[in-house]
Amino acid sequence: MRDGLRAYGLIVRMWVRSTMAYRVSFALTLLGNFVATGLDFVAILLMFSQVDALGGYDLAEIAFLYGTASTSFGLVDLALGTVDRLGRRVRDGTLDTLLVRPAPVLAQVAADRFALRRIGRISQGLLVLGYGVASVGVDWTPLTAAMVPLMVLSGALIFGALFVCGAAFQFVARDAAEVQNAFTYGGVTLLIYPPTVFAQEIVRAATFVLPLAFVNWLPALYVLGRPYPLDLPRWLAFTPPLVALACCALAGLAWRAGLRAYRSTGS
């Protein structure tokens, strides 16, 4: 773990120095990333220009859901967003060069072409989250206040596990980046809306198949005082850290299995 973090830090530092060599270009791409990711919330604002509630939730509550999901995903997209290129490396054989280096492969894959511009998504998510926290009619207590950073960090770990599992799947599929994106980028799009706008089957799948509901739905609904989907018990709001640890453990097993099954290009 220590060697992996050290290798990851060195590679990230190299890419950050390369990026900052062209500061104007970086500023423009950062602004572009901020605006592009913010269009999702602009679409929500356009909806609320025509309606007063969406699935029974007002704008402040939707902003709270949006901010928690987007911030969690933004943290992981910054740290691990490049792992979706693994399938390309498997196909062209360049993964072999990472295997002979004295550093963990996952750390190298995750840090490769580190895109600092992705902090635009994090900044935009935090701004919306701040608006949501300030605007929702919640009687904040130390417990509910502590649940906000807790769900953001737990959600980031859950999304990170999905990224790693998707990368491990590409050892077998070799061209599955879009499949991975369906569960990662598609997952955050799902979570910015309340569960009441989706069919029960989708909510069940997001709870019992892929634990996306633990990213923000369950803890956020507890904070907002909203009824849980599927009549789930309210104590589940406190389980995201445990779910995140379980997901990370499974992701680690999946990564090791995929890496051991790799037989170089053409296999």
Secondary structure, 3 states (H helix, E strand, C coil): CHHHHHHHHHHHHHHHHHHHCCHHHHHHHHHHHHHHHHHHHHHHHHHHCCCCCECCECHHHHHHHHHHHHHHHHHHHHHHHHHHHHHHHHHHCCHHHHHCCCCCHHHHHHHCCCCHHHHHHHHHHHHHHHHHHHHCCCCCCHHHHHHHHHHHHHHHHHHHHHHHHHHHHHHHHCCCHHHHHHHHHHHHHHHCCCHHHCCHHHHHHHHHHCHHHHCCHHHHHHHHCCCCHHHCCHHHHHCHHHHHHHHHHHHHHHHHHHHHHCCCCCC
